[in-house]
Amino acid sequence: MTARQPRATPRAVHPIEQRSYEILRSRADTSALPPLTRAVTERVVHASADLDYLSDLVLSPEPRLRSAAEALASGEARLVADVEMVAAGITTRDAICRVRQAKSDPATGLTRSAAAIRLAYEEVGPGAVWVIGCAPTALFELIELDVRPALVIGLPVGFVGAAESKQALRESGLPAVSNRSEKGGSAVAAAAANALLYPDLYA
């Protein structure tokens, strides 16, 4: 059994952030989206200044997102990041990242990022929220491990394997936030996690 995690600490909205959301909403009407779907979508668009995410993102149904957000809010769900840049971008909760401790295995093709996922799963077990923003191999490994997550935020970036890993995530049936294209990255993955940690901040 894993230890309960502290609740996310409240944070105030900076005027520049508030203005950014006003501009976003002047350019795209997101009011019809369910609350958490809207929070994640807007936060990703805000972080990237890329309105294409409005049609590129693919999110599990609202009840699955709500379940993950509630598990984070209660401290029941651990938060795991694939790389330290993702962990650093999550502003209200410490995220576990084991990439520094991980070692690749050229003989088997295991990458360091995939090895870090194995180490993290040994530590947190099922029920975590996983945030993958860099390495497609980490996302593939996560799917293969059958980690029984609360949610997988799978937004790795790159020309090699990124779109394919996100398609595999959607086909796995796991509760997830992903996107169809090759773009993504640490900033947008962290943004999606932050949206679940403080979904009402910009409502």
C-alpha angles and dihedrals in degrees: 000000000000124000118258113256125228118263118258112270117239118255133195125237114249113224091241091055091048091051090048090057091048090054092046091052091047089058100040132026108226096160094108093060119100112260101260093037088053093046093053095042095048093044091053092048090047092051094048103030083224117132090187087082088072088076099022099059120091116197132183115247117289096258091059091050091047092051091053093046091050091049090052093046092051093047092241095116122068117218118227128187127195095219137018093249089063092046091049091052094057099090107188105039136041111246124207114240122173101178092113092056095043127096129202122232111214091185092064098026092245109155124214091248092053091047089053090056090054091050092048093049091052086056103042105026121195126342100048130132108239121203115197114180106148120028125054088195089061091054093047089050092049091054092048094050094060091224095176093224131193085225141340118217098198111182107138118161133221149082094261116069100331099110090038093052091050091049088051089051092053091047091050092069092229117144102263155159112217142140134228102231135070093257125095129101145168096300096053094042091052090046091056090051092048090052090059092047094054106014096160097052095099101023 
